[in-house]
Amino acid sequence: MDMYEVYVKAVSFSAGCASTAMMLTPLLVCKDIVKKKTSDHVNLSTFVGALFRSSLFCRQGFILNLQTMMFVHGMGLLVNTFYLALYWYYSNKKMNVITTLFKTTLISSVLLTYSFIESTNLVVTRFPIIVSIIHLSLMGWPLLSVRETIKTKKWSGHPKPILINSIVLCILWLLYSINIRNIIIFTQCLVALLLSSAQLGLWAIYPAEKIQRNKMEKHE
């Protein structure tokens, strides 16, 4: 085994381990939810979107025969189900959570069904493209409210731990995509890295925590 093969395996192993370990990052958000005894201050789409993406990426890994991706997102399905259950338990809008989850599950089922009935030659390209569009849309949606963020001086998108988690993972999967020479995964990771970095920048400029501290100081 030459040095390049060792490097490829090391990057693949690192991406897989980091992805699995960083799935625990949302525990910081969950800890805050338990502490406040409510999940209404956290965007529901953060957890629903993560579960939705895991289902699609797990299938994409199977189609492209990428063992690392299959394992990571298989674990993601289990972990994100737990996070969503916790969110539902502490939510004051339980029916809204159930309705959103039902709609998301329906869309996921349609896409997964398509991946099974589509031609083998076509699905290898088409399904990853569909996954890319959905994945990047879910990651970038908070940027649509950037005008409102500037106006209110408060970031209301994905929490900081999720964004930092996303940036680190994007870098590792970017290296992984270069090693396996997959342009679709490379594009997924590169654009996702740019979107996450932009959102983290907005969080740094307009942190929600600063608004909350100011309100507490005024009450005191």
C-alpha positions in Angstrom: 0.0 0.0 0.0 1.6 3.3 -1.1 1.4 6.6 0.8 -1.4 8.0 -1.3 -3.7 5.0 -0.4 -2.8 5.5 3.2 -3.7 9.2 2.9 -7.1 8.4 1.2 -8.0 5.8 3.9 -7.0 8.2 6.6 -9.1 11.0 5.2 -12.1 8.7 4.8 -11.7 7.4 8.4 -11.3 10.9 9.8 -14.4 12.2 7.9 -16.4 9.2 9.2 -15.2 9.5 12.8 -15.6 13.3 12.9 -19.1 13.1 11.4 -20.2 10.5 13.9 -18.6 12.3 16.8 -20.0 15.7 15.8 -23.5 14.3 15.6 -23.2 14.8 19.4 -22.8 18.6 18.9 -26.6 19.2 18.9 -26.6 17.9 22.5 -25.5 21.4 23.4 -28.7 22.7 21.9 -30.7 19.9 23.5 -29.1 20.8 26.9 -30.3 24.4 26.4 -33.8 23.1 25.6 -33.9 20.9 28.7 -32.6 23.8 30.8 -35.3 26.2 29.5 -37.9 23.4 29.5 -39.0 24.5 26.0 -37.8 24.0 22.5 -39.8 26.8 20.9 -36.8 29.1 20.7 -35.0 26.6 18.4 -35.9 26.3 14.7 -37.8 23.0 14.1 -36.2 22.8 10.7 -32.7 22.4 12.2 -33.7 18.9 13.5 -36.2 17.9 10.9 -33.8 19.0 8.1 -31.0 16.9 9.7 -33.1 13.8 9.8 -34.4 14.4 6.3 -30.8 14.8 4.9 -29.6 11.7 6.7 -32.2 9.6 5.0 -31.2 10.9 1.6 -27.4 10.8 2.1 -27.7 7.2 3.5 -29.4 6.2 0.2 -26.9 8.2 -1.8 -24.0 6.4 -0.1 -25.6 3.1 -1.1 -26.1 4.1 -4.7 -22.5 5.4 -5.0 -21.1 2.5 -3.0 -19.5 4.8 -0.4 -19.3 2.8 2.9 -18.3 5.8 5.0 -21.3 7.8 3.9 -23.7 4.9 4.5 -22.4 4.3 8.0 -22.3 8.0 9.0 -25.8 8.8 7.9 -27.2 5.5 9.1 -26.0 6.6 12.5 -27.4 10.0 11.7 -30.9 8.6 11.3 -30.8 7.1 14.8 -29.2 10.2 16.5 -31.4 12.8 14.8 -34.5 10.8 15.6 -33.6 11.1 19.3 -33.0 14.9 19.0 -36.3 15.4 17.2 -38.1 13.3 19.9 -36.6 15.6 22.6 -37.6 18.7 20.6 -41.2 17.3 20.4 -41.4 16.5 24.1 -40.4 20.1 25.2 -42.4 21.8 22.4 -45.6 23.8 23.1 -46.6 23.2 19.5 -46.6 19.4 19.4 -49.1 19.2 16.5 -47.0 21.5 14.4 -43.9 19.3 15.0 -45.9 16.2 14.0 -47.4 17.8 10.9 -44.0 19.1 9.8 -42.4 15.6 10.4 -45.3 13.9 8.5 -44.8 16.2 5.4 -41.0 15.7 5.5 -41.4 11.9 5.8 -43.8 11.9 2.8 -41.3 13.9 0.7 -38.5 11.6 1.8 -40.5 8.5 0.9 -41.2 9.8 -2.6 -37.6 10.6 -3.3 -36.4 7.2 -1.9 -39.0 5.4 -4.0 -37.8 7.2 -7.1 -34.2 6.1 -6.3 -35.4 2.5 -6.4 -37.4 2.6 -9.6 -35.1 4.8 -11.7 -32.7 3.2 -14.1 -29.4 2.1 -12.5 -27.4 4.1 -15.0 -29.3 7.3 -14.5 -29.9 7.2 -10.7 -26.2 7.3 -10.0 -26.1 10.9 -11.4 -29.7 12.1 -10.9 -30.3 11.1 -7.3 -27.1 12.8 -6.0 -28.0 16.0 -7.9 -31.5 16.0 -6.3 -29.9 15.4 -2.9 -27.5 18.3 -3.5 -30.2 20.7 -4.4 -32.3 19.8 -1.3 -29.3 19.7 1.0 -28.0 23.1 0.0 -31.5 24.6 0.1 -32.0 23.4 3.7 -28.6 24.7 4.7 -29.0 28.1 3.0 -32.6 28.9 3.8 -31.7 31.2 6.8 -29.8 33.5 4.4 -33.1 34.4 2.8 -34.0 36.3 5.9 -30.6 38.2 6.0 -32.5 41.6 5.5 -34.6 40.8 8.6 -31.5 39.8 10.5 -29.8 43.1 9.7 -33.0 45.0 10.6 -33.5 43.3 14.0 -29.8 42.8 14.6 -30.6 39.2 15.7 -29.6 36.0 14.0 -32.5 33.5 14.0 -31.0 30.8 11.8 -29.1 27.6 12.7 -27.5 27.7 16.2 -23.7 28.3 16.5 -22.8 24.6 17.5 -24.6 23.4 14.3 -22.8 25.9 12.1 -19.3 25.1 13.5 -20.1 21.4 13.2 -21.1 21.9 9.6 -18.0 23.8 8.6 -15.6 21.2 10.1 -17.5 18.4 8.4 -17.6 20.2 5.1 -13.8 20.5 5.1 -13.3 16.8 5.8 -15.9 15.7 3.2 -14.4 18.1 0.7 -11.0 16.3 1.1 -12.8 13.0 0.9 -14.6 14.0 -2.4 -11.3 15.0 -3.9 -9.8 11.6 -3.0 -12.7 9.6 -4.6 -12.8 12.1 -7.5 -16.6 12.7 -7.2 -17.5 16.1 -8.6 -21.1 16.0 -7.3 -20.0 15.4 -3.6 -17.2 18.0 -4.1 -19.8 20.6 -5.2 -22.1 19.7 -2.3 -19.3 20.2 0.2 -17.9 23.3 -1.3 -21.2 25.2 -1.6 -22.2 24.0 1.9 -19.0 25.2 3.3 -19.6 28.7 1.8 -23.2 28.8 3.1 -22.2 27.7 6.6 -19.3 30.2 6.8 -21.6 33.0 5.7 -24.2 32.1 8.4 -21.5 31.8 11.1 -20.3 35.3 10.1 -23.9 36.6 10.5 -24.2 34.9 13.9 -20.9 36.5 15.0 -22.2 40.0 14.0 -25.7 39.6 15.2 -25.8 37.0 18.1 -29.2 36.2 19.6 -27.5 35.8 23.0 -26.4 39.4 23.0 -30.1 40.5 22.6 -31.1 38.2 25.5 -28.4 39.6 27.8 -29.4 43.1 27.1 -33.0 42.4 28.0 -31.9 40.7 31.2 -29.7 43.7 32.1 -32.6 46.1 31.5 -34.9 44.1 33.8 -32.3 44.2 36.5 
